[in-house]
Amino acid sequence: MQRRQGRINAGLLLLLYQISQVGLQNIPSVTLGVLALNIFLFLNPVRPLPQVCISVYECFYRKNWLRLLLSPVHHADDWHLYYNMISMLWKGMMLERKLKSIWFAYIIAVFSVLIGVVYMVLEFMFMTILDDPSYEMNCAVGFSGVLFALKVLNNHYNPGRVSSVLGLQISSKYACWVELVAIHFISPG
């Protein structure tokens, strides 16, 4: 899970290019702040990834609750950052304008912590149900869970749309769930 140093970050360069194409003046303030924070922490991580990722063992048993705040804003590599922040850019532009900045900032803050808690509860359940202690050691970083929650919220505020998932036309109401399953099989972990 350690980032490789000293290489060209093509994903980061592409992200910066995409942001410039949209134009900073066209990106709502909270969305821009989330993008800036994630890019800054990618370039200047608070700690190495193994020290910010969330797991049942580190957060619950070792009481390292700070990881709940740090894990969503750290990314495994530049492509992880790119895909998450492009998704944030699109969802943020849509939702922040609809919900207004203060409410959107509150939602981002709550989702950022709540997603980590849900992740740990699910890992604990898998550990208990499957009687497999390795689930308490699974460690995660990134903004994907928050983005999934934002997608569900976006679908709530914009019903009746159709999305293409792996070439299949699916009601947006269900697309986020199909995408979640597809992502799990395409890129487990």
N, C-alpha and C positions, 0 to 999 in steps of 0.2 A: 504494500500500500504506500510505499515511500515514493515520492515524486523524483523523477530523474532530473538532475541539474545539468546546466550547461548545454542545453539544446534549444533549437529554434522552436518557439511555441506557435505553430501554425494555427492551432485552434484559437489562441488568444488574438493573433493578428487578424484572423477572419472575423472574430467577434468585434474587435475595434472597427474594422471596415464596415460591418453591418450596422453598428451604432452610428457611424458617421453618415451612412446612407440614409438612415432615418432622420438624423439631425438632432443634436442635443436639445434644441429648442422645441422639438416635437415630442420629447419624452417627458411624461409627468414627473414631478419632483421625487416622490417616494420610489417610483420605479427606477429612476436614474440613481437615487441613493443606494438602492439594493444592488444595482449593477456595479456601481463604483465600489461598494464595500466588498463584494465578492471578488472583483478583479484585484483590488488592493490586497486582500488576504490571500489570494492565489500567489501574488508576487511577493508578499511579505507575510507568510503564515505565522500565526501566534506561536504555534508549536508544531513539531512534526506530526504528520497524519496519524500515526499510531497513538499519539497522545491527545488527539481531539475527537477521534471517532467514538460513536456511542455503542455500548454493548451492555447487556445485563450485568456482566461481571464488573466492568469498570464503573458504571453509573450506580447500579443498585447495591451490589455487594461492597464495593470499595468507596461508595458515597462520593464519587467524583461528578457531581451534578453540573459543574461548569461545562462539561462536554455537551450537555443539552443545548447550550447557547453557541458553542463553537462548531459543532459538527455540521450544521446546515450551511455555514458560510465558508467551508473548506471543501476543496475538490481534489479528486485523485490525480487528475492530469488536465492538460489544456483542452482536450476534446470534451471531457466531462463538464468543465466550466463552460465551454462554448455552447453545447446543447442545452444546458440548464439556463444559461443567461439569454439565449435567443428565445427560448420558451418564456422566460420571465419578461422579456421585452414585449413580446406580443400580448401575453396575458395581462401584464401590468398596464399597457396602454389602453386596453379595453376596459379592464375592471376599475382602475384608478379614476378614470374619467366618469365612470358610472357611479361609483361609491364615494367619490371625493377623497382627497389625500389623507386626512386624519383617520377616517374609518379604514381605509386601505392599509395604512401603516399599522394600525391596531391588529387587523386581520393577519398581516404578514408576521407580526411579532407573536401572536397567539399560535398560529399554524406552525411557526418555526420550532417552538417548544413542544407543542402538543404532538406533532408528528414523531418526534423523538420518543416521547412517552408511549405512543401507540406502537412504535417499532419495538421497544423493549417489552411491552406487554405481549405482543405477538411472538417474539423470540422466546419469552418465558413460557408461553402456552405450548409452543412447538417442543421446547425442551421437556416439559412435563408430559404432554400427550405422547410424544414419540420416545420418551425415556432416552433422550440423546443429549448429554451435557454439552456437546459442542455448540449448541445454539446459544448458550450463555456467553460464548466467546466471540460470536459473529460481530464484526465491527463495521459501522457504516458512516459515511460522510456524504455531504452534498445536499443540494436544494431540491432534489427530485420529489420528495414527499410533499413539500410545500407546493410545488408546481402541480402535482396531482390534485391536491385539495383546491387550488385555485382553478383548475380545469373544471372540477365538479361545480364550483361556485359560478364560474362563467357559463356553464351549461344551464344552470338554474336561471340565470338572468337573461339568457339568450336561447330560449327553448325552440324546438322545431327545426333546428339545423341538422344537416347531414355531414358526416365526416368520412374521409377515406382512410381506412386502416388496412395496411398491407393490400391495397387495391380493392378492398370490399367497402361498399357504401353502407354505412351503419348510422343509425340515429345518434346524434351527439350525446343524447341522454345515456346511451350505453357504450359509446366509443371509448370513453376514458377507462372503463373497466376492461374492455377488449384490449386496449393498448397496454394496460398494466400486465395482463396475462402474456401478451405478445412480447413485451420487454423482458419479462421474467424468463421466457424460453429463449429469446434471442441473445440476451446478455445477462445471464444469471450472476448475481453478486454485484 
